[in-house]
Amino acid sequence: MDIKDVLSLNCVCCAIEGSSKKRVLQTISQIASENLAGISSDDVLASLLCREKMGSTGIGNGIAIPHGRLNGLADTTAILVSSNSPIEFDAIDNQPVDIFFTLLVPSDKNEGHLQTLATIAKKLNDKTIVKHIRKATNNQALYEALL
């Protein structure tokens, strides 16, 4: 699986303003609804919040991988967002988060998304990639940092 298979430039947003976990997830939900036909931001937010209630998707080192399942979604879709300042996200290392890689999966597809999550986690475990993500000053640079 290649990141380009699930992430497009129009689903990348560099240096957002966010003051809370919910606010960041709302921003991500808005980006999703603007780029996915027939998917509402409310449905995306509900899916992401439901998953967060099971346990934080903050994986440590300032990174979170929020994810959720959606009815009506045709293909697995990713959204990459960085925040201009780290946000408390209940991460496993209790550190604030500034990189958010969201994965939205069709509710009727049970295969493949765990492999996709593993691929993303591996990329985000690469210190050089994370350094480039944090240095990005625009959407294009943020997108290219992960490729």
C-alpha positions as CSV (number, residue, x, y, z in Angstrom):
1,M,0.0,0.0,0.0
2,D,1.3,3.4,-0.9
3,I,0.3,6.5,1.0
4,K,-0.8,8.1,-2.3
5,D,-3.5,5.4,-2.6
6,V,-5.4,7.0,0.4
7,L,-4.1,10.5,0.7
8,S,-4.5,13.4,-1.7
9,L,-3.2,16.9,-1.5
10,N,-6.6,18.4,-1.0
11,C,-6.9,16.3,2.2
12,V,-3.8,17.9,3.7
13,C,-3.8,21.0,5.9
14,C,-0.7,22.5,7.4
15,A,-0.5,24.5,10.7
16,I,-4.2,24.6,11.7
17,E,-5.4,26.5,14.7
18,G,-6.7,24.1,17.3
19,S,-7.3,24.5,21.0
20,S,-8.6,21.1,21.9
21,K,-8.9,17.5,20.8
22,K,-12.5,18.0,19.8
23,R,-11.7,21.2,17.8
24,V,-9.0,19.3,15.8
25,L,-11.4,16.5,15.1
26,Q,-14.0,19.0,13.9
27,T,-11.5,20.5,11.5
28,I,-10.5,17.1,10.2
29,S,-14.3,16.2,9.8
30,Q,-14.8,19.4,7.8
31,I,-11.9,18.6,5.5
32,A,-13.4,15.2,5.0
33,S,-16.9,16.4,4.2
34,E,-15.5,18.9,1.7
35,N,-13.7,16.2,-0.2
36,L,-15.9,13.2,0.1
37,A,-19.2,13.2,-1.8
38,G,-22.2,12.4,0.4
39,I,-20.3,12.3,3.7
40,S,-21.2,14.9,6.3
41,S,-18.8,16.4,8.8
42,D,-21.2,15.4,11.6
43,D,-21.0,11.7,10.6
44,V,-17.2,11.9,10.4
45,L,-16.9,13.6,13.8
46,A,-19.3,11.1,15.4
47,S,-17.2,8.2,14.0
48,L,-13.9,9.7,15.2
49,L,-15.3,10.6,18.7
50,C,-16.7,7.1,19.0
51,R,-13.3,5.6,18.4
52,E,-11.6,8.0,20.8
53,K,-14.0,6.9,23.6
54,M,-12.5,3.4,23.3
55,G,-9.1,4.9,23.9
56,S,-6.9,7.7,22.6
57,T,-5.4,7.3,19.1
58,G,-2.4,9.4,20.3
59,I,0.5,7.0,19.6
60,G,3.2,9.1,21.2
61,N,5.9,11.5,20.1
62,G,3.4,14.2,19.2
63,I,1.5,12.0,16.8
64,A,-2.1,10.8,16.6
65,I,-3.8,8.5,14.1
66,P,-7.5,9.1,14.6
67,H,-9.6,6.7,12.6
68,G,-13.2,5.6,12.1
69,R,-15.6,3.7,9.9
70,L,-18.2,5.4,7.8
71,N,-21.4,4.3,6.0
72,G,-21.5,5.5,2.4
73,L,-17.8,5.9,2.1
74,A,-16.6,4.3,-1.2
75,D,-12.8,4.0,-0.5
76,T,-10.4,4.3,2.4
77,T,-9.4,8.0,2.7
78,A,-6.7,9.7,4.7
79,I,-6.5,13.2,6.0
80,L,-3.2,14.7,7.2
81,V,-3.2,17.8,9.5
82,S,-0.5,19.5,11.5
83,S,-1.2,22.1,14.2
84,N,0.7,25.2,14.7
85,S,1.0,24.3,18.4
86,P,0.7,20.9,20.1
87,I,-2.7,20.0,21.6
88,E,-3.5,17.8,24.6
89,F,-4.8,14.6,23.1
90,D,-4.5,12.0,25.9
91,A,-1.7,10.3,24.0
92,I,-0.1,7.2,25.5
93,D,3.0,9.1,26.4
94,N,0.9,12.0,27.9
95,Q,2.6,14.4,25.5
96,P,0.6,16.9,23.4
97,V,0.1,16.2,19.7
98,D,0.8,18.3,16.6
99,I,0.6,15.7,13.8
100,F,-2.8,14.1,13.0
101,F,-3.0,11.4,10.3
102,T,-6.7,10.4,10.1
103,L,-7.9,7.3,8.4
104,L,-11.5,6.9,7.3
105,V,-12.6,3.4,6.3
106,P,-15.9,2.3,4.6
107,S,-18.0,0.5,7.2
108,D,-18.5,-2.5,4.9
109,K,-14.8,-3.2,4.3
110,N,-13.2,-5.3,7.0
111,E,-10.0,-6.1,5.2
112,G,-7.0,-4.0,4.6
113,H,-7.4,-1.1,7.0
114,L,-5.2,-2.7,9.7
115,Q,-2.4,-3.1,7.1
116,T,-3.0,0.6,6.1
117,L,-2.7,1.7,9.8
118,A,0.5,-0.4,10.1
119,T,2.0,1.3,7.0
120,I,1.1,4.7,8.3
121,A,2.5,4.0,11.8
122,K,5.7,2.7,10.3
123,K,6.1,5.9,8.2
124,L,5.3,8.1,11.3
125,N,7.9,6.2,13.3
126,D,10.6,7.4,10.9
127,K,12.3,10.4,12.6
128,T,13.4,11.9,9.3
129,I,9.8,11.9,8.0
130,V,8.4,13.3,11.2
131,K,11.1,16.1,11.1
132,H,10.0,17.0,7.6
133,I,6.4,17.0,8.6
134,R,7.1,19.4,11.5
135,K,9.2,21.7,9.2
136,A,6.5,21.9,6.6
137,T,5.1,25.4,6.1
138,N,2.4,24.7,3.5
139,N,0.1,21.9,2.4
140,Q,2.3,20.8,-0.5
141,A,5.4,20.5,1.7
142,L,3.4,18.6,4.3
143,Y,2.0,16.2,1.7
144,E,5.5,15.6,0.2
145,A,7.0,15.0,3.6
146,L,5.0,11.8,4.0
147,L,5.5,10.4,0.5
